[in-house]
Amino acid sequence: MTHRSAKMAETNEPRPKRFTDLPDRQAASLSSAHPLMFTRRDFLNRIGATAAVLGAAPSTVDALTALRATPRASLPPNDYDLTWPAKLNTAHRAIFDIATIDSGRSVWRATMWETQYVEFLGAKPETLSSAMVIRAEAIALVMQQRFWDMYHIGKALGVLHPMTQQQTDRNPALLSSARNEVPPSLDASALDQYIARGGVVLACNQAFREIEAVIVKAERVPPAEARIRALALLLPCVRMQPSGVFAVMLAQEAGAHYIKAS
């Protein structure tokens, strides 16, 4: 038994649910059902292989050439929107890192600062700008409610409603007072409302592969078709990035403060 397993056994700590734990028709094994997917062990092996390439290469140029030749799943460069850092050009700017679903509260944390800066510092709204990087387990938050309904994401991942703490089948980042799901004061914190105000939402392509894997397993379609379907179920105006780490780096280079929202 590993140290982690022993610890969980001693404390009866429940193992966190992941897309890879979902039953048939709701998720797929990243290592077998989708050739573009990889498990944590595969990821570590790839990192090790990359380190070996860099360590063995006689020069930086040779190392980069070897790294670029390493097979990897990604979108063509022109399919990533990398223009968004230009929007982080105000006096107060931040990048919020969201890695867990957390009943959608991580999205609330990434929006509440705007009102507080205006109320307590007297900042003008036009001096505020921000972006959210949504990655890891939280990647489900960037999907339309239709995706959650089709693949029973709320039940499968044990998502809790932020107000009632009861299990919910709703995407907690898209709740609305119009459906009596949250108080009106929280409407502005919904992800779609944040986007409508000009907020930047960035999706990690590495994590998005798990979304594709759900469709591969449930629909028995090839990976390429699964990606097309997954992108069609993405919230409008969400910008795909090579990885969450990549997006965070770009935001910080643009002068945004890093905030871990979950």
C-alpha positions as CSV (number, residue, x, y, z in Angstrom):
1,M,0.0,0.0,0.0
2,T,1.3,3.4,-0.9
3,H,1.8,6.2,1.6
4,R,-1.2,8.0,0.1
5,S,-3.4,4.9,0.2
6,A,-2.4,4.2,3.8
7,K,-3.2,7.7,4.8
8,M,-6.6,7.5,3.2
9,A,-7.3,4.1,4.8
10,E,-6.4,5.5,8.2
11,T,-8.5,8.6,7.9
12,N,-11.3,7.1,5.8
13,E,-10.7,10.1,3.5
14,P,-12.9,9.7,0.4
15,R,-10.9,9.6,-2.8
16,P,-11.7,12.7,-4.9
17,K,-13.8,12.0,-8.0
18,R,-12.4,12.7,-11.4
19,F,-13.6,12.3,-14.9
20,T,-11.5,9.1,-15.1
21,D,-13.6,7.7,-12.3
22,L,-16.9,8.1,-14.0
23,P,-18.8,5.0,-15.0
24,D,-19.3,3.8,-18.5
25,R,-21.4,6.2,-20.7
26,Q,-20.1,9.1,-18.6
27,A,-16.3,9.1,-18.9
28,A,-13.4,7.4,-20.5
29,S,-10.1,6.1,-19.4
30,L,-7.5,8.7,-20.5
31,S,-4.9,6.0,-21.0
32,S,-6.9,3.6,-23.2
33,A,-10.1,5.1,-24.7
34,H,-8.4,8.2,-26.1
35,P,-5.1,8.1,-27.8
36,L,-4.5,11.7,-27.1
37,M,-5.0,11.2,-23.4
38,F,-2.5,10.4,-20.7
39,T,-2.6,9.5,-17.0
40,R,-0.6,11.2,-14.3
41,R,2.0,8.4,-14.7
42,D,2.1,9.0,-18.4
43,F,2.5,12.8,-17.8
44,L,5.4,12.2,-15.4
45,N,7.0,9.8,-17.8
46,R,6.8,12.5,-20.5
47,I,8.2,15.1,-18.3
48,G,11.1,12.7,-17.5
49,A,11.6,12.1,-21.2
50,T,11.7,15.8,-21.9
51,A,14.2,16.4,-19.1
52,A,16.4,13.6,-20.6
53,V,16.2,15.3,-24.0
54,L,17.2,18.6,-22.6
55,G,19.9,17.1,-20.5
56,A,21.4,15.2,-23.3
57,A,21.3,17.9,-26.0
58,P,24.6,19.6,-26.7
59,S,23.0,23.0,-27.0
60,T,19.9,25.0,-26.3
61,V,19.0,25.1,-30.0
62,D,19.4,21.3,-30.3
63,A,17.4,20.8,-27.2
64,L,14.5,22.9,-28.4
65,T,14.6,21.1,-31.8
66,A,14.5,17.7,-30.1
67,L,11.6,18.8,-27.9
68,R,9.6,20.1,-30.8
69,A,10.0,16.8,-32.5
70,T,8.5,15.0,-29.5
71,P,5.0,13.8,-30.5
72,R,2.3,15.7,-28.5
73,A,-1.4,16.3,-28.8
74,S,-2.2,20.0,-29.3
75,L,-4.1,22.4,-31.4
76,P,-2.3,24.1,-34.3
77,P,-0.8,27.4,-33.1
78,N,-3.3,29.4,-35.1
79,D,-6.2,27.8,-33.2
80,Y,-5.2,29.3,-29.9
81,D,-6.4,32.8,-29.1
82,L,-3.3,34.5,-27.7
83,T,-4.5,38.1,-28.0
84,W,-6.2,38.3,-24.7
85,P,-3.2,39.6,-22.6
86,A,-3.8,42.9,-24.3
87,K,-7.0,43.2,-22.4
88,L,-5.1,43.1,-19.1
89,N,-4.0,46.7,-19.5
90,T,-5.6,48.5,-16.6
91,A,-4.2,49.8,-13.3
92,H,-5.7,46.9,-11.4
93,R,-5.4,43.5,-13.1
94,A,-5.4,39.9,-11.9
95,I,-5.3,36.3,-13.1
96,F,-7.3,33.8,-11.1
97,D,-6.3,30.2,-11.1
98,I,-9.3,27.8,-10.8
99,A,-8.5,24.1,-10.5
100,T,-11.5,22.7,-8.6
101,I,-15.2,22.8,-9.0
102,D,-15.8,23.8,-5.4
103,S,-19.5,24.3,-6.0
104,G,-18.6,27.3,-8.2
105,R,-17.4,29.3,-5.3
106,S,-14.0,29.7,-7.0
107,V,-15.7,31.7,-9.8
108,W,-17.4,33.9,-7.2
109,R,-14.0,34.6,-5.6
110,A,-12.7,35.7,-9.0
111,T,-15.4,38.3,-9.4
112,M,-16.1,39.7,-6.0
113,W,-12.9,41.8,-5.9
114,E,-14.3,44.0,-8.6
115,T,-17.2,45.3,-6.5
116,Q,-15.0,45.5,-3.4
117,Y,-12.3,47.6,-5.2
118,V,-15.1,50.0,-6.3
119,E,-16.7,50.1,-2.9
120,F,-13.7,50.3,-0.6
121,L,-11.0,51.8,-2.7
122,G,-13.1,54.1,-4.9
123,A,-11.7,52.5,-8.0
124,K,-13.5,53.1,-11.3
125,P,-14.7,50.0,-13.1
126,E,-12.7,50.9,-16.2
127,T,-9.5,50.5,-14.2
128,L,-10.2,46.8,-13.4
129,S,-9.5,43.9,-15.6
130,S,-9.0,40.2,-15.0
131,A,-8.9,36.7,-16.5
132,M,-9.7,33.2,-15.2
133,V,-7.6,30.2,-16.0
134,I,-9.9,27.1,-15.6
135,R,-8.0,23.8,-15.6
136,A,-7.8,20.3,-14.0
137,E,-11.1,19.2,-12.5
138,A,-12.6,22.6,-12.9
139,I,-12.6,22.3,-16.6
140,A,-16.2,21.1,-16.4
141,L,-17.2,24.6,-15.4
142,V,-16.5,26.0,-18.9
143,M,-19.1,23.6,-20.4
144,Q,-22.7,24.5,-21.3
145,Q,-25.4,23.0,-19.1
146,R,-26.3,20.7,-22.0
147,F,-23.0,18.9,-21.6
148,W,-23.8,18.5,-17.8
149,D,-27.2,17.1,-18.7
150,M,-26.1,14.8,-21.4
151,Y,-23.4,13.1,-19.4
152,H,-24.8,13.5,-15.9
153,I,-21.7,15.3,-14.7
154,G,-23.2,16.7,-11.5
155,K,-24.1,13.3,-10.2
156,A,-21.0,11.5,-11.4
157,L,-18.7,14.1,-9.8
158,G,-20.7,14.6,-6.7
159,V,-21.1,18.4,-7.3
160,L,-22.9,20.2,-4.5
161,H,-25.1,23.3,-4.9
162,P,-23.3,26.3,-3.3
163,M,-26.4,27.5,-1.4
164,T,-28.0,24.2,-0.2
165,Q,-25.0,22.0,-0.2
166,Q,-27.2,19.3,-1.8
167,Q,-26.2,17.4,-4.8
168,T,-27.0,19.2,-8.0
169,D,-27.1,18.4,-11.7
170,R,-26.5,22.1,-12.6
171,N,-23.2,23.7,-13.6
172,P,-22.6,25.7,-10.4
173,A,-20.8,28.4,-12.4
174,L,-23.9,29.2,-14.4
175,L,-26.5,29.5,-11.7
176,S,-29.1,32.3,-11.9
177,S,-31.7,34.0,-9.7
178,A,-34.1,33.8,-12.7
179,R,-34.3,30.1,-12.0
180,N,-34.4,30.6,-8.2
181,E,-30.9,29.0,-7.9
182,V,-29.1,31.8,-6.2
183,P,-29.9,35.3,-4.8
184,P,-29.9,38.1,-7.3
185,S,-26.8,39.5,-5.7
186,L,-24.8,36.6,-7.1
187,D,-26.0,36.8,-10.7
188,A,-23.1,38.9,-11.7
189,S,-20.7,36.2,-10.5
190,A,-21.9,33.6,-13.0
191,L,-19.3,32.7,-15.6
192,D,-21.5,33.7,-18.6
193,Q,-22.2,37.1,-17.0
194,Y,-18.5,37.6,-16.3
195,I,-17.8,36.9,-20.0
196,A,-20.5,39.3,-21.1
197,R,-18.9,42.1,-19.1
198,G,-15.6,41.5,-21.0
199,G,-14.0,39.1,-18.6
200,V,-11.5,36.7,-20.1
201,V,-12.0,33.0,-19.5
202,L,-9.2,30.6,-20.5
203,A,-9.6,26.9,-20.8
204,C,-6.6,24.5,-20.3
205,N,-6.4,22.3,-23.4
206,Q,-4.6,19.6,-21.4
207,A,-7.6,19.3,-19.0
208,F,-10.1,19.7,-21.9
209,R,-8.9,16.2,-23.1
210,E,-10.9,14.8,-20.2
211,I,-14.0,16.4,-21.6
212,E,-13.2,14.8,-25.0
213,A,-12.7,11.5,-23.2
214,V,-16.2,11.6,-21.7
215,I,-17.6,11.9,-25.2
216,V,-15.4,9.2,-26.7
217,K,-16.5,6.7,-24.1
218,A,-20.2,7.7,-24.1
219,E,-20.8,8.1,-27.8
220,R,-18.2,5.6,-29.2
221,V,-16.9,8.2,-31.6
222,P,-13.3,8.8,-32.7
223,P,-11.2,11.3,-30.8
224,A,-11.3,13.9,-33.6
225,E,-15.1,13.7,-33.7
226,A,-15.3,13.9,-29.9
227,R,-13.2,17.1,-29.9
228,I,-15.6,18.7,-32.4
229,R,-18.5,17.8,-30.2
230,A,-16.8,19.0,-27.1
231,L,-15.9,22.4,-28.6
232,A,-19.5,22.8,-29.7
233,L,-20.6,22.4,-26.1
234,L,-18.0,24.9,-24.7
235,L,-19.4,28.1,-23.4
236,P,-19.3,30.9,-26.0
237,C,-16.2,33.1,-25.9
238,V,-14.1,30.8,-23.8
239,R,-10.6,30.9,-25.1
240,M,-8.6,27.6,-25.4
241,Q,-5.0,27.7,-24.3
242,P,-2.2,25.2,-24.7
243,S,-2.2,24.7,-20.9
244,G,-3.3,26.5,-17.8
245,V,0.4,27.1,-16.8
246,F,1.0,28.7,-20.2
247,A,-1.9,31.1,-19.7
248,V,-0.9,32.0,-16.2
249,M,2.6,32.9,-17.4
250,L,1.2,35.1,-20.2
251,A,-1.0,36.9,-17.7
252,Q,1.8,37.5,-15.3
253,E,4.0,38.8,-18.0
254,A,1.3,41.3,-18.8
255,G,1.5,42.5,-15.2
256,A,-1.5,40.7,-13.7
257,H,-1.4,39.6,-10.1
258,Y,-1.7,35.8,-9.6
259,I,-4.5,34.7,-7.3
260,K,-5.3,31.0,-6.5
261,A,-9.0,31.0,-6.5
262,S,-9.5,27.3,-5.6
